[in-house]
């Protein structure tokens, strides 16, 4: 059973028992699909230890790696990780990827894109998926239909998932997501996503069974979110790299040595020459804190000599920690100031801006990759929600995911940029792009557009009222009220002729 600390490190989820996850022949799964199920299980088991290790570093629950040379065992046995550089590397970059919604090519949302986003809380789900992807190199969004017919878009972490890449179609060829475990980490449920079907597998009373659902899209409805994918690594790599974990271990050992050295500052190191050790048989701490202490001369009348040894300097430890922090900054593209280190010569504003631009450029590149995954997932969600669609509608293929700006720009700079561009291009002033450049968020732009629609509708009503009133005044001629020129409802009021009542009094 996983310890309580490990369960807390996993976010409340128990560590999975890879050795106990042995898949037998499952009733309900076609014989032709069982080899792929076994292959997905093996992929998960081979990647799981590395994913667990990175989770431990992200949550600062990794094991202290002591050399056993300079730190006393009593101190080394009580050391807990105190450096959160891995989490800093993940969160600093993920905070620059704030998904705000989809921008459709037209004002109409006939396929319910916004409803799918709101129902699945997609802005929150995407944020969680990105953090998991930076931690483990990749994460996934699965798209499926629930029993009531609604579309479910669910985030899945890599430590509870496995996938196989289809290089021919440049997408996931098959995937597995673990859905249920017992308190000991034994897998009790998992889903297998194949091009032609979805298997929902569960274990009840020790017996496995599967429910099969047809997949009308002829591809697994799973999309990956990857950090820095490459041709030889289509699922990317983790922000918590091997060098970063090694540097974190060095940093923890350095701080531990500083802590051990600081213990000696509590008591000065004194040497008494010419004194027998039996002279210090009383409590040493009482002697240290006493105001007046004395030692007798020996039998020959020789007086003891006191020598005080200067304490070891803490400066070498601080210098080493700064050196490690600079190596971490180089590995993660983080400003060294964000790592809790203050340099003797503070960085200039230009240097800090250059360091932030390096990170924002990386975030922009990742947002483009995430946009492709989001469009892919939403396209599958729309097709599942509308079974009659045989291809992706133009409205969906033309939509664009919207992200918050990755760089901080002052309001004055935004206003100056907006005013200058709008001055030479009037269409820019009221466009969504222009309003985003002015600093409005996507939600604020949608609220502003709704306000414009209400104002436009009210203006149309006012114009219609004014037009109707003008026509009535023109019919009356003198502008007086219709009922003032005669008695309402009489033949004299209605008149005779082609536009009045016929003269039936004869």
C-alpha positions as CSV (number, residue, x, y, z in Angstrom):
1,X,0.0,0.0,0.0
2,X,1.2,3.5,-0.8
3,X,2.3,5.6,2.2
4,X,0.2,8.7,3.1
5,X,3.0,11.0,2.0
6,X,3.1,9.4,-1.4
7,X,-0.6,9.6,-1.8
8,X,-0.5,13.3,-1.0
9,X,2.3,13.8,-3.5
10,X,0.1,12.1,-6.2
11,X,-2.7,14.6,-5.5
12,X,-4.8,12.2,-3.5
13,X,-4.5,9.4,-6.0
14,X,-2.7,6.2,-4.9
15,X,0.3,5.0,-6.9
16,X,-0.7,2.4,-9.3
17,X,0.5,-1.2,-8.9
18,X,2.2,-2.0,-12.2
19,X,3.0,-5.5,-11.1
20,X,-0.7,-6.3,-10.3
21,X,-2.0,-4.8,-13.6
22,X,-2.0,-8.1,-15.5
23,X,-4.7,-8.1,-18.2
24,X,-6.2,-11.6,-18.9
25,X,-8.5,-12.4,-21.7
26,X,-11.4,-10.0,-21.3
27,X,-14.9,-10.9,-22.3
28,X,-16.3,-8.3,-24.7
29,X,-13.0,-7.5,-26.5
30,X,-12.5,-8.9,-29.9
31,X,-9.6,-11.4,-30.3
32,X,-8.1,-9.2,-33.0
33,X,-7.9,-6.2,-30.6
34,X,-6.3,-8.0,-27.6
35,X,-2.7,-7.7,-28.9
36,X,-3.1,-4.0,-29.0
37,X,-4.5,-4.0,-25.5
38,X,-1.5,-5.9,-24.2
39,X,0.8,-3.6,-26.1
40,X,-0.8,-0.5,-24.5
41,X,-0.5,-2.1,-21.1
42,X,3.3,-2.7,-21.7
43,X,3.8,0.9,-22.8
44,X,2.2,2.2,-19.7
45,X,4.2,-0.1,-17.4
46,X,7.5,0.9,-19.0
47,X,6.8,4.7,-18.7
48,X,5.1,4.7,-15.3
49,X,8.3,4.8,-13.1
50,X,9.6,7.8,-15.0
51,X,6.3,9.6,-14.6
52,X,6.2,8.8,-10.9
53,X,9.7,10.2,-10.5
54,X,8.8,13.5,-12.1
55,X,5.6,13.7,-10.1
56,X,7.8,13.4,-6.9
57,X,10.1,16.1,-8.0
58,X,7.2,18.4,-9.0
59,X,5.6,18.0,-5.6
60,X,8.9,18.1,-3.7
61,X,8.6,14.6,-2.3
62,X,11.7,13.2,-3.9
63,X,14.2,11.1,-1.9
64,X,17.2,12.9,-0.3
65,X,20.4,11.6,-1.9
66,X,23.1,12.0,0.7
67,X,26.8,11.3,0.0
68,X,27.3,10.4,3.7
69,X,30.5,12.5,4.0
70,X,29.9,15.9,5.6
71,X,26.4,15.9,7.0
72,X,25.8,14.1,10.4
73,X,23.4,11.2,10.1
74,X,21.1,12.8,12.7
75,X,20.6,15.8,10.4
76,X,20.6,13.8,7.1
77,X,17.8,11.5,8.5
78,X,15.5,14.5,9.0
79,X,16.1,16.4,5.7
80,X,13.0,17.1,3.6
81,X,13.2,18.6,0.1
82,X,13.1,22.4,0.4
83,X,13.8,23.5,-3.2
84,X,10.9,23.7,-5.6
85,X,12.7,24.4,-8.9
86,X,11.0,21.6,-10.8
87,X,7.6,23.0,-10.0
88,X,8.8,26.5,-10.8
89,X,10.0,25.3,-14.2
90,X,6.6,23.8,-15.0
91,X,4.3,26.5,-13.6
92,X,6.2,29.5,-14.9
93,X,5.8,28.4,-18.5
94,X,2.3,26.9,-18.0
95,X,1.0,30.2,-16.6
96,X,1.7,31.8,-20.0
97,X,-0.8,29.5,-21.7
98,X,-4.2,30.8,-20.6
99,X,-6.9,29.4,-22.9
100,X,-9.9,31.8,-23.2
101,X,-12.1,30.1,-25.7
102,X,-12.8,29.7,-29.4
103,X,-13.3,32.5,-31.9
104,X,-15.7,31.4,-34.7
105,X,-15.5,32.8,-38.2
106,X,-19.2,33.9,-37.9
107,X,-21.4,35.2,-35.2
108,X,-23.6,32.2,-35.2
109,X,-22.7,29.1,-33.1
110,X,-25.0,26.6,-34.8
111,X,-22.9,23.6,-33.7
112,X,-22.8,24.5,-30.0
113,X,-19.1,25.0,-29.6
114,X,-19.6,27.4,-26.7
115,X,-21.9,25.0,-25.0
116,X,-19.4,22.2,-25.3
117,X,-16.7,24.5,-23.7
118,X,-19.0,25.5,-20.9
119,X,-20.3,22.0,-20.1
120,X,-16.8,20.5,-19.9
121,X,-15.3,23.6,-18.2
122,X,-12.7,23.5,-21.0
123,X,-10.7,26.6,-19.9
124,X,-10.0,24.9,-16.6
125,X,-9.4,21.4,-18.2
126,X,-6.9,22.9,-20.7
127,X,-4.9,24.6,-17.9
128,X,-4.7,21.3,-16.0
129,X,-3.7,19.4,-19.1
130,X,-0.9,21.8,-19.9
131,X,0.6,21.5,-16.4
132,X,0.5,17.7,-16.6
133,X,2.0,17.8,-20.1
134,X,5.0,20.0,-18.9
135,X,5.4,17.6,-15.9
136,X,5.4,14.3,-17.8
137,X,6.1,15.4,-21.4
138,X,2.5,14.8,-22.6
139,X,-1.1,14.7,-21.5
140,X,-4.3,13.9,-23.3
141,X,-7.8,15.1,-24.0
142,X,-10.4,12.3,-24.6
143,X,-13.6,12.9,-26.4
144,X,-16.6,10.6,-25.9
145,X,-20.4,10.5,-25.8
146,X,-22.1,10.1,-22.4
147,X,-25.1,7.9,-21.8
148,X,-27.4,11.0,-22.1
149,X,-25.9,11.9,-25.4
150,X,-23.8,14.9,-24.4
151,X,-20.2,15.2,-25.4
152,X,-17.5,14.7,-22.7
153,X,-14.1,16.2,-23.1
154,X,-11.8,14.9,-20.3
155,X,-8.2,15.6,-19.4
156,X,-5.9,12.6,-18.8
157,X,-2.5,12.6,-17.3
158,X,0.4,10.5,-18.7
159,X,0.9,8.6,-15.5
160,X,-2.6,7.1,-15.8
161,X,-2.5,6.8,-19.6
162,X,-0.6,5.2,-22.5
163,X,-0.7,5.9,-26.3
164,X,0.9,4.6,-29.5
165,X,1.8,7.1,-32.2
166,X,0.6,6.6,-35.8
167,X,3.4,8.0,-37.9
168,X,1.5,7.5,-41.2
169,X,-1.4,9.8,-40.2
170,X,0.7,11.9,-37.7
171,X,-1.7,11.3,-34.8
172,X,-2.5,8.8,-32.0
173,X,-3.1,5.3,-33.3
174,X,-4.4,3.8,-30.1
175,X,-4.6,4.8,-26.5
176,X,-5.4,3.5,-23.0
177,X,-6.7,5.5,-20.0
178,X,-7.0,4.1,-16.5
179,X,-10.2,5.1,-14.9
180,X,-10.5,3.4,-11.6
181,X,-8.4,1.8,-8.8
182,X,-8.8,0.5,-5.3
183,X,-7.2,2.0,-2.2
184,X,-4.1,-0.1,-2.8
185,X,-3.5,1.1,-6.3
186,X,-4.8,-2.0,-8.1
187,X,-6.4,-1.1,-11.4
188,X,-10.1,-1.8,-11.5
189,X,-11.1,0.0,-14.7
190,X,-9.6,1.3,-17.9
191,X,-10.7,2.4,-21.4
192,X,-9.1,1.4,-24.7
193,X,-9.4,3.9,-27.6
194,X,-9.1,2.3,-31.0
195,X,-9.9,3.7,-34.5
196,X,-13.0,1.7,-34.9
197,X,-14.3,1.4,-31.3
198,X,-14.0,2.2,-27.6
199,X,-13.7,-0.5,-25.0
200,X,-14.8,0.4,-21.4
201,X,-13.2,-2.3,-19.2
202,X,-14.0,-2.9,-15.6
203,X,-13.4,-5.5,-12.9
204,X,-16.1,-6.7,-10.6
205,X,-15.5,-9.5,-8.1
206,X,-12.1,-10.2,-9.7
207,X,-13.7,-10.8,-13.2
208,X,-12.9,-8.5,-16.1
209,X,-15.6,-7.4,-18.6
210,X,-15.8,-4.8,-21.4
211,X,-18.5,-2.7,-23.0
212,X,-17.9,-1.9,-26.7
213,X,-19.0,1.3,-28.4
214,X,-18.7,2.0,-32.1
215,X,-16.5,4.9,-33.2
216,X,-18.0,6.6,-36.2
217,X,-14.9,8.8,-36.8
218,X,-12.5,5.9,-37.7
219,X,-9.8,7.3,-35.5
220,X,-9.1,7.3,-31.7
221,X,-10.9,10.2,-30.2
222,X,-7.8,11.2,-28.2
223,X,-5.5,14.2,-28.8
224,X,-2.1,14.7,-27.2
225,X,-0.8,17.9,-25.5
226,X,3.0,17.6,-25.9
227,X,5.9,19.7,-24.8
228,X,8.6,20.2,-27.5
229,X,7.6,17.2,-29.7
230,X,10.2,16.1,-32.2
231,X,10.4,13.6,-35.0
232,X,12.1,11.0,-32.8
233,X,10.0,11.9,-29.8
234,X,6.4,12.7,-31.0
235,X,5.1,12.8,-27.4
236,X,7.7,15.4,-26.5
237,X,9.8,15.6,-23.3
238,X,9.3,16.8,-19.8
239,X,10.2,20.2,-18.4
240,X,11.6,18.3,-15.4
241,X,14.5,17.0,-17.3
242,X,17.4,14.8,-16.1
243,X,19.8,17.8,-15.7
244,X,17.1,19.7,-13.7
245,X,16.5,16.8,-11.3
246,X,20.3,16.4,-10.8
247,X,20.7,20.1,-10.1
248,X,17.8,20.0,-7.7
249,X,19.6,17.2,-5.8
250,X,22.8,19.3,-5.7
251,X,20.9,22.3,-4.4
252,X,19.2,20.3,-1.6
253,X,22.6,18.9,-0.5
254,X,24.1,22.4,-0.5
255,X,21.3,23.8,1.6
256,X,21.6,20.8,3.9
257,X,25.3,21.4,4.4
258,X,24.5,25.1,5.2
259,X,22.0,23.9,7.8
260,X,24.5,21.6,9.4
261,X,27.1,24.4,9.4
262,X,24.6,26.8,11.0
263,X,24.2,24.4,13.9
264,X,27.7,25.3,15.1
265,X,26.8,29.0,15.3
266,X,24.6,28.2,18.3
267,X,27.7,27.3,20.4
268,X,31.2,28.8,19.9
269,X,34.0,26.3,19.4
270,X,36.3,26.6,22.5
271,X,39.5,24.8,23.4
272,X,40.9,24.7,27.0
273,X,44.5,23.9,27.0
274,X,45.9,22.3,30.2
275,X,42.5,21.2,31.6
276,X,41.4,17.6,32.2
277,X,38.2,16.5,30.4
278,X,36.8,15.7,33.9
279,X,36.4,19.4,34.5
280,X,33.5,19.4,32.1
281,X,31.4,16.7,33.7
282,X,28.5,19.1,34.3
283,X,26.0,20.1,31.7
284,X,27.9,21.8,28.9
285,X,24.8,23.8,27.7
286,X,24.5,25.3,31.2
287,X,28.1,26.4,31.0
288,X,27.5,28.1,27.6
289,X,24.5,30.1,28.7
290,X,25.8,31.0,32.2
291,X,27.0,34.5,32.8
292,X,29.9,33.6,35.1
293,X,32.0,30.4,34.8
294,X,35.3,29.4,36.4
295,X,37.9,26.6,36.3
296,X,40.4,25.8,39.1
297,X,44.1,25.7,38.5
298,X,45.8,22.3,38.5
299,X,47.8,20.9,41.4
300,X,50.9,22.6,40.1
301,X,49.2,26.0,40.0
302,X,49.1,26.1,36.2
303,X,46.2,28.1,34.8
304,X,44.3,26.7,31.9
305,X,44.6,28.6,28.6
306,X,41.4,29.4,26.5
307,X,41.4,29.3,22.7
308,X,38.4,30.1,20.5
309,X,38.4,28.7,17.0
310,X,36.6,30.9,14.4
311,X,33.5,29.5,12.8
312,X,33.5,28.2,9.3
313,X,32.2,30.7,6.7
314,X,28.8,30.3,5.1
315,X,30.0,32.1,2.0
316,X,31.2,29.1,0.0
317,X,27.8,27.5,0.5
318,X,26.0,30.6,-0.7
319,X,28.3,30.9,-3.7
320,X,27.7,27.3,-4.7
321,X,23.9,27.7,-4.4
322,X,24.1,30.8,-6.7
323,X,26.1,28.8,-9.2
324,X,23.6,26.0,-9.2
325,X,20.7,28.5,-9.6
326,X,22.4,29.9,-12.7
327,X,22.7,26.4,-14.2
328,X,19.0,25.9,-13.5
329,X,18.2,29.2,-15.1
330,X,20.1,28.1,-18.2
331,X,18.4,24.7,-18.3
332,X,14.8,26.1,-17.9
333,X,15.1,29.6,-19.5
334,X,13.9,31.1,-16.2
335,X,15.2,34.4,-14.9
336,X,17.7,33.7,-12.1
337,X,15.7,36.1,-9.8
338,X,12.7,33.8,-10.1
339,X,14.8,31.0,-8.5
340,X,15.2,32.9,-5.2
341,X,18.7,34.1,-5.9
342,X,19.7,37.8,-5.7
343,X,22.9,38.5,-7.5
344,X,25.5,41.1,-6.4
345,X,24.9,43.1,-9.5
346,X,21.1,43.1,-10.2
347,X,20.0,42.6,-13.7
348,X,19.0,45.6,-15.7
349,X,15.4,46.1,-17.0
350,X,16.6,45.2,-20.5
351,X,18.3,42.0,-19.3
352,X,15.2,40.9,-17.4
353,X,13.0,41.7,-20.4
354,X,15.3,39.6,-22.6
355,X,15.0,36.7,-20.2
356,X,11.2,37.0,-20.2
357,X,11.0,37.2,-24.0
358,X,12.9,33.9,-24.2
359,X,10.2,32.2,-22.1
360,X,7.3,34.0,-23.9
361,X,8.6,32.9,-27.3
362,X,8.6,29.3,-26.1
363,X,5.1,29.8,-24.7
364,X,3.9,31.2,-28.1
365,X,5.3,28.2,-29.8
366,X,3.6,25.8,-27.4
367,X,0.3,27.7,-27.8
368,X,0.4,27.1,-31.5
369,X,0.9,23.4,-30.9
370,X,-1.9,23.3,-28.3
371,X,-4.2,25.2,-30.7
372,X,-3.9,22.4,-33.2
373,X,-4.8,19.8,-30.5
374,X,-7.8,21.9,-29.3
375,X,-9.1,22.3,-32.9
376,X,-8.8,18.6,-33.4
377,X,-10.6,17.8,-30.2
378,X,-13.4,20.3,-30.8
379,X,-13.8,19.0,-34.3
380,X,-14.3,15.4,-33.0
381,X,-16.7,16.7,-30.3
382,X,-18.9,18.5,-32.9
383,X,-19.0,15.4,-35.2
384,X,-19.9,13.2,-32.3
385,X,-22.6,15.6,-31.2
386,X,-24.0,15.8,-34.7
387,X,-24.0,12.3,-36.2
388,X,-25.3,13.5,-39.5
389,X,-22.0,15.3,-40.3
390,X,-19.8,13.3,-42.6
391,X,-17.0,16.0,-42.7
392,X,-15.9,18.9,-40.6
393,X,-18.1,22.0,-41.3
394,X,-16.4,25.2,-42.6
395,X,-17.4,27.0,-39.5
396,X,-15.5,24.5,-37.3
397,X,-12.5,24.2,-39.5
398,X,-12.2,28.0,-39.5
399,X,-12.4,28.5,-35.8
400,X,-9.4,29.7,-33.8
401,X,-8.4,29.1,-30.2
402,X,-7.8,32.3,-28.3
403,X,-5.0,32.6,-25.7
404,X,-4.2,35.4,-23.3
405,X,-1.1,37.5,-24.3
406,X,2.2,35.9,-23.2
407,X,4.0,39.2,-22.6
408,X,3.1,41.9,-20.1
409,X,2.6,45.2,-21.9
410,X,1.8,48.4,-20.1
411,X,-1.7,50.0,-20.6
412,X,0.0,53.2,-21.9
413,X,1.9,51.2,-24.6
414,X,-1.2,49.3,-25.6
415,X,-3.2,52.5,-25.9
416,X,-0.5,54.2,-28.0
417,X,-0.3,51.2,-30.3
418,X,-4.1,51.0,-30.6
419,X,-4.5,54.7,-31.3
420,X,-1.8,54.8,-34.0
421,X,-3.0,51.7,-35.9
422,X,-6.7,52.8,-35.6
423,X,-5.8,56.2,-36.9
424,X,-4.7,54.9,-40.3
425,X,-7.0,51.8,-40.4
426,X,-10.5,52.5,-39.1
427,X,-11.6,48.9,-39.5
428,X,-8.9,47.9,-37.0
429,X,-10.5,50.0,-34.3
430,X,-13.6,47.8,-33.9
431,X,-12.2,44.5,-34.9
432,X,-11.6,41.7,-32.4
433,X,-7.9,41.8,-33.2
434,X,-7.8,45.5,-32.4
435,X,-9.7,45.1,-29.1
436,X,-7.3,42.3,-28.1
437,X,-4.3,44.6,-28.9
438,X,-5.9,47.2,-26.8
439,X,-5.8,44.9,-23.8
440,X,-9.4,43.4,-23.7
441,X,-9.7,39.7,-22.9
442,X,-11.7,37.4,-25.0
443,X,-14.5,37.3,-22.5
444,X,-14.6,41.1,-22.3
445,X,-14.7,41.3,-26.1
446,X,-17.7,38.9,-26.2
447,X,-19.4,41.0,-23.5
448,X,-18.7,44.2,-25.5
449,X,-20.2,42.6,-28.7
450,X,-23.3,41.6,-26.8
451,X,-23.6,45.2,-25.6
452,X,-23.2,46.4,-29.1
453,X,-26.0,44.1,-30.2
454,X,-28.3,45.4,-27.5
455,X,-27.6,49.0,-28.4
456,X,-28.1,48.3,-32.1
457,X,-31.5,46.5,-31.4
458,X,-32.6,49.5,-29.3
459,X,-31.6,51.9,-32.0
460,X,-33.6,49.9,-34.6
461,X,-36.7,50.0,-32.3
462,X,-36.3,53.7,-31.8
463,X,-36.0,54.3,-35.5
464,X,-39.1,52.2,-36.2
465,X,-41.1,54.2,-33.6
466,X,-40.0,57.5,-35.1
467,X,-40.8,56.3,-38.6
468,X,-44.3,55.2,-37.5
469,X,-45.0,58.5,-35.8
470,X,-43.9,60.4,-38.9
471,X,-46.2,58.4,-41.1
472,X,-49.2,59.1,-38.8
473,X,-48.5,62.8,-38.8
474,X,-48.3,62.9,-42.6
475,X,-51.7,61.1,-42.9
476,X,-53.4,63.6,-40.5
477,X,-51.9,66.5,-42.5
478,X,-52.0,69.0,-39.7
479,X,-50.2,66.8,-37.3
480,X,-53.2,66.5,-34.9
481,X,-54.3,63.3,-33.3
482,X,-56.5,61.1,-35.4
483,X,-59.3,61.0,-32.8
484,X,-59.4,64.8,-32.5
485,X,-60.7,65.2,-36.1
486,X,-63.9,63.2,-35.6
487,X,-65.7,60.7,-33.4
488,X,-63.9,57.5,-33.3
489,X,-65.7,54.5,-35.0
490,X,-68.2,56.6,-37.0
491,X,-68.7,56.6,-40.8
492,X,-67.8,60.3,-40.9
493,X,-64.5,59.5,-39.3
494,X,-63.7,56.6,-41.6
495,X,-64.8,58.6,-44.7
496,X,-66.1,57.4,-48.0
497,X,-64.5,56.6,-51.3
498,X,-61.9,54.1,-52.3
499,X,-60.0,54.2,-49.0
500,X,-63.1,54.7,-46.7
501,X,-66.4,52.9,-46.0
502,X,-69.0,52.6,-48.8
503,X,-72.0,54.9,-48.4
504,X,-74.7,52.5,-47.3
505,X,-77.1,55.1,-45.9
506,X,-79.1,55.1,-49.1
